[in-house]
Amino acid sequence: MSRIDTALGALKAQNRKALIPFVTAGFPYADITPELMHGMVEAGADVIELGVPFSDPSADGPVIQKAGDRALAFGIGLVQVLAMVKTFRERNSTTPVVLMGYANPVERYDQKHGEGAFVRDASSAGVDGVLIVDYPPEECEAFAAALRAHQMDLIFLLAPTSTDERMAQVARVASGYVYYVSLKGVTGAGTLDVGQVEAMLPRIRAHVNVPVGVGFGIRDADTARAIGRTADAVVIGSKIIQLIEDAPREQVVPIAAEFLRSIRQALDA
């Protein structure tokens, strides 16, 4: 059983919803990420999604693209991201950490460090899940099995356009949770339609037997509360990035924590 299964299972037993914040590793300051992760956990985060900076992100809107570009300019790559997770684990052995990113950095890592190196080193660092935006489920069975052998989960995106066939494909290899992208488009785009999400979740659950998180477009406590009525988890990324992008270093963690506390309170209300 992975740390993700343990964490989400405990929340379900308490009839509570998971709060999953996303931040780009190495943003807005190269060395702040472990400190920021601890602050988010103290504010009520149940799982942390850590974005791996990449030069050509296909699913990220301008806010997260800009954050990734800034982290890349600091020299943050997958080696540094794994080191950040390892540092976080020195003080926190329970909160699940999911790496979210793209195939290129993972495949380059294996090319440089040897076949299977990413799975080995991610496990050693304390990673619990991997979400690779451009890995289709039909090509991921071996990768998913390798992750599961190291108690890590492979997490997939589903979208408003996902067919029943695609949901069934995802269900065969997904573990941990699935991430329902509530909008057509990139991160931070558009206005979330709560009714559409409520209509879609029963369709997803007819195929997948893991918790369903919802993200893209959740920007405040009211929306989080509305989504939390039907979803198992609420994922928030772009809003956090916007709040901290221009903050002085000493204010980054307090600003993110204050925002997440408001979301946690809304989910628990």
C-alpha positions as a LaTeX table, in Angstrom:
\begin{tabular}{lrrr}
\hline
Residue & $x$ (\AA) & $y$ (\AA) & $z$ (\AA) \\
\hline
Met1 & 0.00 & 0.00 & 0.00 \\
Ser2 & 1.37 & 3.40 & $-0.98$ \\
Arg3 & 1.44 & 6.51 & 1.18 \\
Ile4 & $-1.25$ & 7.93 & $-1.12$ \\
Asp5 & $-3.57$ & 4.97 & $-0.43$ \\
Thr6 & $-2.96$ & 5.34 & 3.31 \\
Ala7 & $-3.60$ & 9.10 & 3.35 \\
Leu8 & $-6.71$ & 9.08 & 1.16 \\
Gly9 & $-8.10$ & 6.01 & 2.91 \\
Ala10 & $-7.78$ & 7.71 & 6.30 \\
Leu11 & $-9.57$ & 10.81 & 4.99 \\
Lys12 & $-12.39$ & 8.71 & 3.56 \\
Ala13 & $-12.84$ & 6.98 & 6.90 \\
Gln14 & $-13.20$ & 10.43 & 8.49 \\
Asn15 & $-15.59$ & 11.58 & 5.72 \\
Arg16 & $-13.14$ & 14.34 & 4.83 \\
Lys17 & $-11.86$ & 15.56 & 1.46 \\
Ala18 & $-8.23$ & 15.70 & 0.43 \\
Leu19 & $-6.57$ & 19.05 & $-0.23$ \\
Ile20 & $-3.84$ & 18.73 & $-2.86$ \\
Pro21 & $-1.86$ & 21.89 & $-3.59$ \\
Phe22 & 0.44 & 22.10 & $-6.61$ \\
Val23 & 3.62 & 24.16 & $-6.69$ \\
Thr24 & 6.43 & 24.26 & $-9.22$ \\
Ala25 & 9.67 & 22.95 & $-7.76$ \\
Gly26 & 12.27 & 25.69 & $-7.41$ \\
Phe27 & 9.73 & 28.52 & $-7.58$ \\
Pro28 & 9.66 & 31.37 & $-6.72$ \\
Tyr29 & 13.12 & 30.87 & $-5.17$ \\
Ala30 & 15.43 & 28.01 & $-6.01$ \\
Asp31 & 15.89 & 26.79 & $-2.43$ \\
Ile32 & 12.46 & 27.42 & $-0.95$ \\
Thr33 & 10.54 & 24.32 & $-2.02$ \\
Pro34 & 11.05 & 21.98 & 0.99 \\
Glu35 & 10.22 & 24.84 & 3.37 \\
Leu36 & 7.13 & 25.66 & 1.32 \\
Met37 & 6.05 & 22.01 & 1.32 \\
His38 & 6.25 & 21.88 & 5.12 \\
Gly39 & 4.26 & 25.10 & 5.39 \\
Met40 & 1.53 & 23.73 & 3.15 \\
Val41 & 1.27 & 20.54 & 5.20 \\
Glu42 & 0.95 & 22.58 & 8.40 \\
Ala43 & $-1.84$ & 24.57 & 6.71 \\
Gly44 & $-3.81$ & 21.42 & 5.91 \\
Ala45 & $-2.44$ & 19.91 & 2.70 \\
Asp46 & $-2.95$ & 16.13 & 2.52 \\
Val47 & $-0.93$ & 15.42 & $-0.64$ \\
Ile48 & 1.56 & 17.70 & $-2.42$ \\
Glu49 & 1.91 & 17.82 & $-6.20$ \\
Leu50 & 5.35 & 19.07 & $-7.16$ \\
Gly51 & 5.74 & 20.32 & $-10.70$ \\
Val52 & 8.91 & 19.27 & $-12.51$ \\
Pro53 & 10.05 & 22.28 & $-14.61$ \\
Phe54 & 10.03 & 21.62 & $-18.36$ \\
Ser55 & 10.69 & 23.92 & $-21.30$ \\
Asp56 & 7.72 & 22.85 & $-23.46$ \\
Pro57 & 4.71 & 22.13 & $-21.23$ \\
Ser58 & 1.59 & 21.28 & $-23.24$ \\
Ala59 & $-1.03$ & 21.41 & $-20.47$ \\
Asp60 & 0.16 & 24.39 & $-18.46$ \\
Gly61 & $-1.29$ & 27.85 & $-18.81$ \\
Pro62 & 0.80 & 31.03 & $-18.73$ \\
Val63 & 0.96 & 31.22 & $-14.92$ \\
Ile64 & 2.55 & 27.80 & $-14.43$ \\
Gln65 & 4.62 & 28.11 & $-17.63$ \\
Lys66 & 6.14 & 31.29 & $-16.25$ \\
Ala67 & 6.88 & 29.56 & $-12.94$ \\
Gly68 & 8.55 & 26.70 & $-14.78$ \\
Asp69 & 10.65 & 29.07 & $-16.86$ \\
Arg70 & 11.82 & 30.82 & $-13.70$ \\
Ala71 & 12.75 & 27.53 & $-12.06$ \\
Leu72 & 14.62 & 26.40 & $-15.18$ \\
Ala73 & 16.56 & 29.68 & $-15.12$ \\
Phe74 & 17.62 & 28.75 & $-11.58$ \\
Gly75 & 18.95 & 25.45 & $-12.93$ \\
Ile76 & 16.20 & 23.29 & $-11.47$ \\
Gly77 & 15.84 & 19.91 & $-13.16$ \\
Leu78 & 14.75 & 16.45 & $-12.12$ \\
Val79 & 17.94 & 15.80 & $-10.12$ \\
Gln80 & 17.28 & 18.91 & $-8.04$ \\
Val81 & 13.57 & 18.06 & $-7.65$ \\
Leu82 & 14.40 & 14.63 & $-6.25$ \\
Ala83 & 16.85 & 16.26 & $-3.84$ \\
Met84 & 14.08 & 18.60 & $-2.65$ \\
Val85 & 11.80 & 15.64 & $-1.93$ \\
Lys86 & 14.61 & 13.93 & $-0.03$ \\
Thr87 & 15.11 & 17.07 & 2.07 \\
Phe88 & 11.36 & 17.25 & 2.77 \\
Arg89 & 11.42 & 13.62 & 3.91 \\
Glu90 & 14.00 & 14.42 & 6.60 \\
Arg91 & 11.16 & 15.99 & 8.62 \\
Asn92 & 8.02 & 14.44 & 7.10 \\
Ser93 & 7.66 & 10.71 & 6.51 \\
Thr94 & 3.89 & 10.57 & 5.99 \\
Thr95 & 2.59 & 13.25 & 3.57 \\
Pro96 & 2.45 & 11.87 & 0.01 \\
Val97 & 4.41 & 13.69 & $-2.68$ \\
Val98 & 3.44 & 13.40 & $-6.35$ \\
Leu99 & 5.73 & 14.57 & $-9.15$ \\
Met100 & 3.76 & 16.13 & $-12.00$ \\
Gly101 & 5.38 & 16.79 & $-15.33$ \\
Tyr102 & 6.22 & 15.51 & $-18.78$ \\
Ala103 & 7.85 & 12.49 & $-20.37$ \\
Asn104 & 10.98 & 14.23 & $-21.64$ \\
Pro105 & 12.70 & 14.89 & $-18.27$ \\
Val106 & 11.95 & 11.34 & $-17.06$ \\
Glu107 & 13.25 & 9.71 & $-20.22$ \\
Arg108 & 16.32 & 11.93 & $-20.28$ \\
Tyr109 & 16.99 & 10.99 & $-16.66$ \\
Asp110 & 17.01 & 7.29 & $-17.56$ \\
Gln111 & 19.20 & 7.93 & $-20.59$ \\
Lys112 & 21.73 & 9.70 & $-18.40$ \\
His113 & 21.59 & 7.52 & $-15.28$ \\
Gly114 & 20.63 & 4.12 & $-16.67$ \\
Glu115 & 17.45 & 2.21 & $-17.44$ \\
Gly116 & 15.08 & 2.25 & $-14.48$ \\
Ala117 & 17.05 & 4.97 & $-12.70$ \\
Phe118 & 14.11 & 7.36 & $-12.39$ \\
Val119 & 11.90 & 4.83 & $-10.60$ \\
Arg120 & 14.76 & 3.75 & $-8.35$ \\
Asp121 & 15.85 & 7.26 & $-7.43$ \\
Ala122 & 12.32 & 8.64 & $-7.05$ \\
Ser123 & 11.54 & 5.84 & $-4.62$ \\
Ser124 & 14.77 & 6.42 & $-2.72$ \\
Ala125 & 14.02 & 10.16 & $-2.45$ \\
Gly126 & 10.54 & 9.51 & $-1.02$ \\
Val127 & 8.27 & 10.15 & $-4.01$ \\
Asp128 & 4.84 & 8.48 & $-3.77$ \\
Gly129 & 3.25 & 9.13 & $-7.14$ \\
Val130 & 4.00 & 10.25 & $-10.67$ \\
Leu131 & 1.69 & 12.10 & $-13.05$ \\
Ile132 & 3.14 & 12.40 & $-16.54$ \\
Val133 & 0.83 & 14.47 & $-18.68$ \\
Asp134 & 1.90 & 13.07 & $-22.04$ \\
Tyr135 & 2.06 & 9.35 & $-21.15$ \\
Pro136 & $-1.03$ & 7.61 & $-22.60$ \\
Pro137 & $-2.34$ & 4.76 & $-20.45$ \\
Glu138 & $-2.11$ & 2.17 & $-23.22$ \\
Glu139 & 1.68 & 2.62 & $-23.31$ \\
Cys140 & 2.28 & 2.67 & $-19.54$ \\
Glu141 & 1.66 & $-0.82$ & $-18.19$ \\
Ala142 & 5.35 & $-1.66$ & $-17.66$ \\
Phe143 & 6.08 & 1.76 & $-16.14$ \\
Ala144 & 3.06 & 1.48 & $-13.82$ \\
Ala145 & 4.19 & $-1.98$ & $-12.70$ \\
Ala146 & 7.71 & $-0.71$ & $-12.00$ \\
Leu147 & 6.31 & 2.13 & $-9.89$ \\
Arg148 & 3.96 & $-0.18$ & $-7.98$ \\
Ala149 & 6.89 & $-2.49$ & $-7.21$ \\
His150 & 8.38 & 0.49 & $-5.35$ \\
Gln151 & 5.08 & 1.45 & $-3.63$ \\
Met152 & 4.54 & 4.39 & $-5.97$ \\
Asp153 & 1.39 & 5.22 & $-7.92$ \\
Leu154 & 0.91 & 6.24 & $-11.54$ \\
Ile155 & $-1.72$ & 8.95 & $-11.73$ \\
Phe156 & $-3.61$ & 9.96 & $-14.86$ \\
Leu157 & $-5.58$ & 12.93 & $-16.07$ \\
Leu158 & $-9.16$ & 12.63 & $-17.29$ \\
Ala159 & $-10.96$ & 15.46 & $-19.06$ \\
Pro160 & $-14.49$ & 16.53 & $-20.04$ \\
Thr161 & $-13.74$ & 15.02 & $-23.46$ \\
Ser162 & $-12.62$ & 11.61 & $-22.09$ \\
Thr163 & $-14.62$ & 8.73 & $-23.57$ \\
Asp164 & $-15.77$ & 5.67 & $-21.66$ \\
Glu165 & $-13.12$ & 3.71 & $-23.54$ \\
Arg166 & $-10.37$ & 6.06 & $-22.35$ \\
Met167 & $-11.64$ & 5.89 & $-18.78$ \\
Ala168 & $-11.51$ & 2.10 & $-18.94$ \\
Gln169 & $-7.93$ & 2.25 & $-20.28$ \\
Val170 & $-6.91$ & 4.55 & $-17.43$ \\
Ala171 & $-8.63$ & 2.30 & $-14.88$ \\
Arg172 & $-6.47$ & $-0.65$ & $-15.93$ \\
Val173 & $-3.20$ & 1.06 & $-14.97$ \\
Ala174 & $-4.03$ & 3.98 & $-12.64$ \\
Ser175 & $-3.49$ & 3.81 & $-8.90$ \\
Gly176 & $-3.51$ & 6.31 & $-6.05$ \\
Tyr177 & $-6.08$ & 8.65 & $-7.55$ \\
Val178 & $-7.13$ & 10.05 & $-10.90$ \\
Tyr179 & $-7.06$ & 13.77 & $-11.61$ \\
Tyr180 & $-10.13$ & 15.10 & $-13.40$ \\
Val181 & $-9.31$ & 18.22 & $-15.39$ \\
Ser182 & $-12.51$ & 20.19 & $-14.97$ \\
Leu183 & $-11.92$ & 22.54 & $-17.93$ \\
Lys184 & $-11.16$ & 22.16 & $-21.61$ \\
Gly185 & $-7.83$ & 23.91 & $-22.04$ \\
Val186 & $-4.73$ & 24.61 & $-19.98$ \\
Thr187 & $-4.21$ & 25.22 & $-16.28$ \\
Gly188 & $-5.69$ & 28.42 & $-14.95$ \\
Ala189 & $-7.98$ & 28.89 & $-17.95$ \\
Gly190 & $-11.67$ & 29.67 & $-17.85$ \\
Thr191 & $-14.32$ & 29.38 & $-15.17$ \\
Leu192 & $-15.15$ & 26.08 & $-13.57$ \\
Asp193 & $-18.65$ & 24.67 & $-14.15$ \\
Val194 & $-19.56$ & 22.91 & $-10.90$ \\
Gly195 & $-22.66$ & 21.32 & $-12.42$ \\
Gln196 & $-20.64$ & 19.80 & $-15.24$ \\
Val197 & $-18.18$ & 18.35 & $-12.72$ \\
Glu198 & $-21.02$ & 16.88 & $-10.65$ \\
Ala199 & $-22.43$ & 15.24 & $-13.77$ \\
Met200 & $-19.08$ & 13.82 & $-14.86$ \\
Leu201 & $-17.90$ & 12.22 & $-11.63$ \\
Pro202 & $-20.43$ & 9.34 & $-11.61$ \\
Arg203 & $-19.30$ & 8.45 & $-15.14$ \\
Ile204 & $-15.68$ & 8.37 & $-14.01$ \\
Arg205 & $-16.47$ & 6.32 & $-10.91$ \\
Ala206 & $-18.30$ & 3.76 & $-13.04$ \\
His207 & $-14.88$ & 2.89 & $-14.50$ \\
Val208 & $-12.22$ & 3.70 & $-11.90$ \\
Asn209 & $-12.03$ & 2.36 & $-8.37$ \\
Val210 & $-9.55$ & 4.91 & $-7.01$ \\
Pro211 & $-10.38$ & 8.34 & $-5.54$ \\
Val212 & $-11.12$ & 11.20 & $-7.95$ \\
Gly213 & $-9.45$ & 14.57 & $-7.51$ \\
Val214 & $-10.65$ & 17.64 & $-9.39$ \\
Gly215 & $-8.47$ & 20.54 & $-10.48$ \\
Phe216 & $-7.99$ & 23.31 & $-13.08$ \\
Gly217 & $-10.10$ & 26.37 & $-12.21$ \\
Ile218 & $-10.43$ & 26.06 & $-8.41$ \\
Arg219 & $-9.36$ & 29.43 & $-7.12$ \\
Asp220 & $-11.23$ & 30.14 & $-3.87$ \\
Ala221 & $-12.88$ & 28.60 & $-0.83$ \\
Asp222 & $-16.42$ & 28.68 & $-2.23$ \\
Thr223 & $-15.46$ & 26.77 & $-5.38$ \\
Ala224 & $-13.39$ & 24.31 & $-3.37$ \\
Arg225 & $-16.34$ & 23.65 & $-1.05$ \\
Ala226 & $-18.68$ & 23.12 & $-4.00$ \\
Ile227 & $-16.31$ & 20.69 & $-5.70$ \\
Gly228 & $-15.61$ & 18.92 & $-2.42$ \\
Arg229 & $-19.27$ & 17.92 & $-2.15$ \\
Thr230 & $-18.75$ & 15.36 & $-4.91$ \\
Ala231 & $-15.00$ & 14.94 & $-5.49$ \\
Asp232 & $-12.68$ & 13.00 & $-3.20$ \\
Ala233 & $-9.94$ & 15.63 & $-3.50$ \\
Val234 & $-9.51$ & 19.24 & $-4.57$ \\
Val235 & $-6.35$ & 20.22 & $-6.47$ \\
Ile236 & $-5.22$ & 23.86 & $-6.57$ \\
Gly237 & $-2.18$ & 25.12 & $-8.48$ \\
Ser238 & $-2.35$ & 28.29 & $-10.55$ \\
Lys239 & $-3.87$ & 30.39 & $-7.77$ \\
Ile240 & $-1.06$ & 29.46 & $-5.36$ \\
Ile241 & 1.56 & 30.27 & $-8.00$ \\
Gln242 & $-0.05$ & 33.68 & $-8.60$ \\
Leu243 & $-0.14$ & 34.48 & $-4.89$ \\
Ile244 & 3.54 & 33.76 & $-4.29$ \\
Glu245 & 5.20 & 34.71 & $-7.58$ \\
Asp246 & 6.13 & 38.26 & $-6.57$ \\
Ala247 & 6.32 & 37.76 & $-2.81$ \\
Pro248 & 9.50 & 38.51 & $-0.84$ \\
Arg249 & 11.18 & 35.29 & 0.21 \\
Glu250 & 10.13 & 35.56 & 3.85 \\
Gln251 & 6.47 & 35.98 & 2.84 \\
Val252 & 6.15 & 33.05 & 0.42 \\
Val253 & 5.34 & 30.36 & 2.99 \\
Pro254 & 2.98 & 32.52 & 5.12 \\
Ile255 & 1.04 & 33.65 & 2.02 \\
Ala256 & 0.61 & 30.10 & 0.69 \\
Ala257 & $-0.28$ & 28.76 & 4.13 \\
Glu258 & $-2.90$ & 31.44 & 4.80 \\
Phe259 & $-4.61$ & 30.70 & 1.49 \\
Leu260 & $-4.56$ & 26.93 & 2.04 \\
Arg261 & $-5.98$ & 27.29 & 5.54 \\
Ser262 & $-9.00$ & 29.05 & 4.06 \\
Ile263 & $-9.48$ & 26.17 & 1.60 \\
Arg264 & $-9.02$ & 23.55 & 4.34 \\
Gln265 & $-11.63$ & 25.28 & 6.50 \\
Ala266 & $-14.05$ & 25.39 & 3.58 \\
Leu267 & $-13.59$ & 21.68 & 2.84 \\
Asp268 & $-14.08$ & 20.76 & 6.49 \\
Ala269 & $-17.09$ & 23.02 & 7.04 \\
\hline
\end{tabular}
